């Protein structure tokens, strides 16, 4: 049974709480259904730019005052931009909950978009893009996404590009906020020491100017797969190999999570044991399952040496192609237990609970109890895992590699190995 409660204001803003008896803190935030895939190509990066500008002053608070007010009570305030949403969140002592709500409401309803602050922040974001480019195990994920979803919003970088950020007009940032940051496209959440009815009253008082969203459309994603490789003079090859996975609404959402856990989710996983422990071909290797509204990505990351990549790819391909036929009950149970424990442990953090609540309402339209999620994980069986592996690993692969890649097999050869 869920401990969460949800109310909807006249504006369409959904207000949700998850009470945690016995704690003395509260985590609050606003989750907005507007991320990178909501951006037109010419203003790629606008969602992230807006996230930065929200903290740079309002009609009544300077950027410095925003920071000082939240830190004066020992709290913290932050945000993130993702492919499909943006979140602004704070954690404070329970008595300071009204202050946190007031600050978040202020930055999302009354941002000043001061021209001088905007230009300073433009420079900061350009530095961020440069730092990302100089970090190959970071930028390789952007290249992976671009190749998986070419020429579409889903494949564009969250930070934007140097060109789009340099040219980003103030009016585009304001317009994106006006069109997307509204009513039914936003969820205000709190978890921890919070009373639902009081929180709803506070939301009604502080979010007075929220109106209906003018634009909630997104362009459907289209996975294609393909290859990106960049030869760099570095110590390691940073390699990503992926396939199209299930979406949030797909029947295999939880199956993909279990499959990832047993394939590359920890030190007992197949990839870690076979490739790192037995062969010493990598320092880091793991798998992941990313899910979106209408698509998904299942991938494997490995960091390896220039010579070791020759042996690495055939071994990874062999693990993938034989997985469906060699699954054991022991490793399936271990993966399910890992996921169950992760879901339950997250319940101990008010920040994790508020983030989960916000995302669940944006994605599914309702909160999901931990019991419901655990039951879905425990329902995953060998038959479902085998069917997903056979279907998923026959989709066109996506390969992204940065580093000394001259000895990496061609895309066609890798694809042939996966068809074996």
N, C-alpha and C positions, 0 to 999 in steps of 0.2 A: 504494500500500500504506500502510495507516495505521500511524503510529508509536505509537498509543495502546494501552494494555493495560487490561483491566478484570477485577477480581475481585469476588466477592460474599461478604460475611460471613454468618455464620449468622443474624444479625438481619434480613437482606435488604438491608442497606446496601451499595450498590455503590461500589467504590473504583476510581478510574481515574487513570491517569497518562499524560503525554505528554512523553517525555524530549527535551530540546533540548541536544545536545552543544555545548560551547563557551561556554555562558552561566554566570554565577555566581550567578544568582538563581532563586527559585522562587515561583510564584503558586499559592496553594491556596485552596480554598473549599468550601462546602457549598451545593448547589443543591437546593431543596425544591419539590416539585410542589404548592405551595399559594400561590396568589395571590388576587387580588380576586374572581375568579369562583367561588372555593370558599367565599365568605362568605354566610351568611344575611343577608337585607335589614336586619334590625334591628341587626346589628353590622357593617355596611359600614365598612370601614377597619380591621378587626381585624388583618389580615395586616400592614399597614403599621405599626400601633401596636405589634405584636409585634416587628417588625424594630427599632423604636426601643428597646423595652424590653430586648432581648437585650444591649445594650451598657451597661445601667444597673446592672450589678452581679450577682455570682453568690454562691454560698455561701462562696466563698473570696477573691473579688476585688471591690473596689469599682469603680465606673465610672472613677474616676481611675486606679486601678491598672491597669485594662485598657489605658487609653490610654498610660500611662507605660511599661508593659512592652513594647508593640509599638514605640513610638517610641524607646525606649532602644537598640534594635538597628537603628534607621534604617528600620524597616518601616512599612507603613500598613495600616489595617484599615477596611473599609467594607461597605456592603450596599445592596441595592436591592429594591424590591417591584414586580412587574409584574402583568399581568392573570392569568397562569397559573402564575407561580412567584416564589419569593423566593430571593435569593442572599446569602451572607455570605462575604466573601473577603479575603485578605491577600496582600501581596507582601513578601518578605524576602530577605536573602542566604541562600544555600543552607544554610549552617551553622546558621541559625536556624529552619529548617523545623520541627523538633520543637516549638519554642516557639509558632509560629503555629498548628500543629495543636492544641496544648494549649489555647490561648486560644479558638479557634473551637469546639472540643469543649466547653469549659467553659460558654461563653455559650449554647450550644444544649441543654445537658443540665441545667445547674444555675442557671438564672436565678432571682434572688431575688424579682423583682416587688415590690420594696420599695414600700409604699403612698405614701411621700413622693416617691420618685423617679417613681412612676407619675403622680402629680398634676402634678409639674413637667413631665413629658414630655407630658402631655395639653395643657398650655398651649403648649408648643413646637409641637405638631402643629396646634393651632388657629391659631397664628401662621402656620404653613406654608400652611394652607388660605386664610387671609386674603391672604397674599402671592400665592398662585396666582390668587385672584379678582381681585386688583388688576393682574394681568398678562394682558391680553386675548389675546395670542398664545400663552399657555399654557392658560388656562381654556377657550379655544375648542375645544381637543382633547377635553376632558372632555365638553363639550356635544355635540360630534360623535359621540362614542362612545355617549352616552346616547340620542341620536336614532336611531342605527343599530340599537341593541339595547335598545329601551325595556322598562322593567319587568322586567328580568332582571339577573342578576349580572354578565354580560359588559358591560353598559352603565353600571354604577355606577363612581364615581370611586375611584381607588386610595387617595387620602387619606381617603376617607370624607366625611361631611358634618359641619357644625358640630354638628348635633343628635346624630348617632350617636357622634361622638367624645366629646362632653360626657357622654353617658349610658353610655359603654363601661365595663362592670364588670370588675374584676380577674379574676373567675372566667371570663369569656368569653375573655380573652386567654390565660389558662392552659389552658383547655379546647381552644382552637384549636391550641395547640402540642401538647398531649397527643395529640389526634386525628390531626393531620396531619404533625407533625415526627417521623417514625419510619420505620424499615426501608426497605421498597421505595419509599417516597416521597421518599427522599433519596439524593443522589449526592455523594460526597466526591472532589474532583478536585485534581490537582497537575500543573503544567506547568513545565518549566525543568530545572534541575539536580536531578533526583530519580531514585532507584532504586525501581522498582515494588515489589519484594518487601519492601524495608525500609519503604516507605510503607504497605503493607498491614499489616505488623506494628505499625506505629505507630497505624494506624487501629483495629486490634483492641484495642490497649491503651487508647486514649483514648476510644473510643466504646463503652464497656462497657454502658451503661444503655439503649442504643437498642433498642427493641422493635418489634413489628409495628405498622403503621399501623392505626388504628381506623376511619378514614374517608378514602377516596380518591375518593369520588363527586363529580362535578360536574354541574350542570344543563346540558343541551344548549342551545347558543345558537341564536337565531332572528333573523336579520337582517330588518328591515322597511324601513329608510330613512324619511325624513321631513325635517322642518325645525325648526331653532332659530334665532331671530334676536333680538338684544338691542341696542337703540338706546342707545349711549353717546356722551358728548361727548368724543371723542378725535380724533386727527389721522388715523388710518387705519381702514379696514374690514379686519378680519381674517376672511378667508373660507376655508372648507373645503368642498370638493365631493368626494363619494365614492360608491363603489359596493361591492357585495359582491364580494370577491375569493376566491381559492382558499385552502384550508386547508393546514396542513403536510403532510397526507397526500394532498392533491389532486394530480392529474397535472400541473397548471399552476403549481406552486409556483415553479419556476425561470423559467418563462415570464413570470410576473407580475413577477419581478425585472428581467428584461431589458426588458420593456415599460415599466416605471417608469424605468429608466435612460435609455432613448431619448426618453421623453416629457418627463421633468422631472428627470433625475438629475445634471445638471451644466451648465456654461456653454455646452456645445455642443448641449444638448437642445432639442427643438422649443419647449417652453414658454418657456425662457429667451431663446432667440433671437427668437422671434416676439413675445413680449409685453414682455419687458424691453428687449432691444436694439433691436428695430425700432420699437416703439411707445412705449416708456418709460412703460408703465402701472403698473409695480410696481417696488419695490426688491428684493423677495424673492418668488420663486415656485419651487415644486418639487413633485414627486410622490413618493409612497411606497406601498409594498406591505407591509401588516401581515398576518401569518399567525398563526392560532390553531389549536387542536387540531381544531376542526370547522367553522371559518368563517374569514373573512378580510376585510380592508378594503383597497381601493385608493383612494387619495385624492390630492387636489391642494390645496396651501395657497398662498394669495396674500395679500399685504398691499398694499393700494392706497388711494388717496384717495377721498373721498366722491363726487367727480364722475367719476373714472376708472373706478369700478365699473360705470358705465353701459356703457362700451365693453368692459370686461374680460370680463364674463360671456359675451357673444356670441362673442368671439374664442376663449375657452377651450372653449366648447361646439363651435365649429367645428373646433378642433384634435382634439377627442375623436371627433366623429362622422365625420371624414374619415380618421382615423388608419389604420384597417384597409386602406383602398384606396390609401394613398399611401406605405406603408412602402418604404424603399429598402434595398438590400443594404448600402450603405455605413454607414448609421446603425445597422443591426442588428449589423454586425460591430464597430462602435465601442462599442456598449452591451455586447456580449458580452466584448470586451476589457477594458472597465472592471470588469465583475464578476469576470472571471478575475484581474485584477491585485489587486483588493480581497481576494479569497480568499487569494491567495498572500502578499500583504503582511501579512495578519493573522497568518500563521505566524511572523513575526519577533517577535511580542510574546507573552511567557508569559502575561500577563493575558488577552489575547484568546483564546489557545489553551485556557486552563482554562475560561473562560466558554463558549466554543464546545463544549467537551467535555461540560460539565455539562448544557447545554441539549440537545445531541444525544441524550444517554442518556435524559434525561427524556422527550423527544419521540419519538424513534425506537427507544429501547431499546438503542442501540449507537452507538459512535463512527463517524464518516464520514471517510474520508480526503479530503485536499484533491484528490487525483486523481479521486475519485468525484464530488465536487462540481463540479470544473471540467468533467468529461466531461458532466455533466447540463446545465450552462450552455451548453456548446458544441453540445449536441444540439438546442437551441432553434432553430427555423427560422421562416421567414416564414409558412408555413402555420399553425403553432401560434400565432404572435403574432396573426395575423388572426382566427383562430377565437376566441381568448380575448377580444380587443378587442370583437368583435361580440357575444359572449355577455355579457361583463361590463358593458359600457357600456349595455346595455338593461335592466339591473336597476334597481329603484327607486332614484333618487339620494338621497343624504343631504347636506343643506345645513346648515352652521352658520356664523353670521356675528355678529360683535360689533364695534360701532363706530357711526358715523353711517350707518345702513343704510336710510334713507328712500328712496334712489334705487336700491336693489337690487331687481331684478325679483322678482316673486312666485315661489313654489316651483312653481306650475303652469306659469308661463311658462318657467322654466328647464327643467323636465321636458319640455315641448313642444320646446324647442330640441334637447334630446338625443335626441328621437325623430325628428328631421328627417332 
